[in-house]
């Protein structure tokens, strides 16, 4: 396990951006105690349906707002009032902005100093996504969304919860530039490969033969910020969007989720399409699992012994570092890395006369 400082990523320990913090359906069971970005957090759904994410501890006596399972206010289902939550110890009520707006045994004004941090949150594509900025700034780009999510022909994913991996997210992000692992690790060597960077968007386009399905696989994969990857994948008559989400838990530890959005043969998608979607997602997870297995048994690549025919690792890492930088330095990094980045020895998508970018949101 290595830290952001050891990778030389910048002044901040954790990156700013949109991240998955839960599957939306998990909140149906009630408030959750979660941990991300080196801090304990309270996640719940208000009565309006809105998800809320707050720092975990009540200012009164340090009680975790959502960790109790034994307090009667929790057992009775009385903890959530509107979009506010009551502390399970003394009943102090925090609103969705993190301010105390009621103390049941106190009739004076609530102390402003009791406020705790709240985080911007959206319910998006079956995920709860939260914005984190180490300095508390508001979002400077939108969380990613696929219009196919609302199309009845497409079967929505149910997330694979992959748990916490003791590696830094940098190791996962390196895959975007790594055209040379696709053959040995996945049995799908690239015949064309290219990266493109546009501010918070980091794109990989590649295609080649795929051993698993004995056909050709074409993919356009992109990160929107440092934590959410989407990948359009086309083979034979199959079209899939894959999600891989990686969220820092602590410095050097990462929680991951996975899912596949599948275009059914029928419109609306049929029961057979749903079954096919489950099989497709299982196959995609097996392929992603090959990466997981490598990451779990490797030492941190603090410095990559770069070959000239490797992919553009340094450029990808520079792109990632913008999310650890001050806004001023991040702008300079974007100016430096924006553009198209070929890999020596690989032809481009244009040279291959192949593109699956039609309809993509960038």
Protein Blocks (a to p, Z undefined) as FASTA:
>chain_A
ZZfklnonajbfbdcddddfbdfklmmnopcdddeehiacdddddfkopacdddfbdfkl
opafklpckbmklmnopmbgcjbccdfklopacdfkopafbdfkbcbdcdfklpccdddd
ddeehiacddddfklpacfbdcdddfklmpmkbccdddddebjadbdfklmmmmmmmmml
mmmmnopacfbdcdddehjaccdddddddfklopadddddddehjkbccddddehjbccd
dddddddfbghiacdddddddddfbdcddfklmmmmmmmmmmmmmmmmmmmmmmmmcccd
fbacddfkbccfklmmmmmmmmmmcfklmmmmmmmmgccdddehiacfklnopafkgopa
ZZ
